[in-house]
């Protein structure tokens, strides 16, 4: 689409190894082929096909100056309007291996009238090669949603464009006139390299449209597809369409969104404190946890979502021998964060240990993290971005999987005694009989791949919080020691802020299951459950 008019003739360079539409169309043409070039311009493509590939090339061009320039490279070059020319008469008796419509259809009032003539000009197994702009490009749709439809000297809304196409509308147009796509490729253009850069970087619709709308636009596979490059055959000769849309296109779009939201919501990137409480941890697992944490911190920092990070690791024992092992592990981790190790207080419990970290932390956001939780690389970026977009949210809960790839459902309804007994202690056969009930308790119908607002309970293995919200409720209640402190905190946080499950925040949680950890853990679980129900209300069934 980089067509620059000079003296009323469209000139553009052809790099045979390039990735623009002209180069990619040229690479599909076999040496020695018979080619009909519709909209030949000044003969850039015709010259390459003739000189480099030894093709026999005919063409049509409307502009007399372009015809004069291109003529040496064409066997027959007609100066005519593609809207009115009768191709079968002008090229009587000719059949072509390839018919080229490179960035032409969008300039015609009735492109179907031209396409309808092409089947009669194709040789056996001949192909029509064409390229058109994508009207579903994210920047163009966003501009429409903002109430604008702005023609420009070049680009998707070139001043000379009369018709507009999406993938489906182009497919229907081809099939209506006896052609079917057998291959589809694309060109990808990032928003900051497009004609919409001013709106994306400096304001405009990127500032005024809701974040959810921009995310939805960029979530589509074709969001940054700038052009479609299509190989079409006669309907009777066509097989299954081979689609080639770069898999990285969606990732590029989401990275663009992340960076944009960072600039929009965080004029000054915020700080984060990460708190981990350990008690005789599995050191190889903790090493992996810190490695994953480091990657997630770097990911958020590179996208300007995070200015500085702080890790506070609380050593709850047992004994004094763990301090040196944990210190060596932290030194080896080389995290992009300041690191503090709190040790010597003994085993004060999970909630009280996290309160120690919270009181020493300084981050505007505070992550409560278990020593058996592995973060996906973009987990913190996704969570911080969501908090930036939703100032009313004070806690983000993630989507989780166990070490074997099974989905875990960390958000819960308010528990009943039966729910806890079935989930924690019932044999497998009995749990299966009550599976529907347990699924309901775990919010499986709601906390899947969709954002879930205001779940009653969030798991303490990963709680990404606003410090201000935690300060309002005073952190954890230390009397729980272990278990149910997260249930209690969730209910109290819900009185001052909103909780949310964000499925794009992804973790692997390797722990859980108190009943499998021995009689001591069962006792701790039961005592904590009694405290929880005494405080918040008993529900038996």
Buried (B, 14 or more C-beta within 10 A) or exposed (E): BEBEEEEEBBBBEBEEEEEBBBBBBBEBBEEEBBBBBBBBBBBBBBBBBBEEBEBBBBBBBBBEEBBBBBBEBBBBBBBBEBEEBEBEEEBEEBEBBBBBBBBBBBBBEEBEBBBBBBBEBBBEEBBBBBBBBBBBBBBBBBBEBBEEEEEEEBBBBBEEBEBBBBBEBBBEBBBEBBBBBBBBBBBBBBBBEBBBEEBBBEEBBBEEBEBEBBBEBBEBBBBBBBBBBBBBBBEEBBEEBEEEBBEEBBEBBBBBBBBBBBBBBBEEBBBBBBBBBBBEBBBEBBBBBBBBBBBBBBBBBBBBBBBBBBBBBBBBBEEEEBBEEBBEBBEEBEBBBEBBBBBEEEBBBBBBBBBBBBEBBEBBBBBBBBBBBBBBBBBBBBBBBBBBBBEEBBBBBBBBBBEEEEBBBBBBBBBBEBBBBBBBBBEEEEBEEBEEBBEBBBBBEBBEEEBBEEBBBBBBBBBBBBBEBBEBBEBBBBEBBBBBBBBBBBBBBBEBBBBBBBBBBBBBBBBBEBEEEEEEBBEBBBBBBEBBBEEBEEEEE
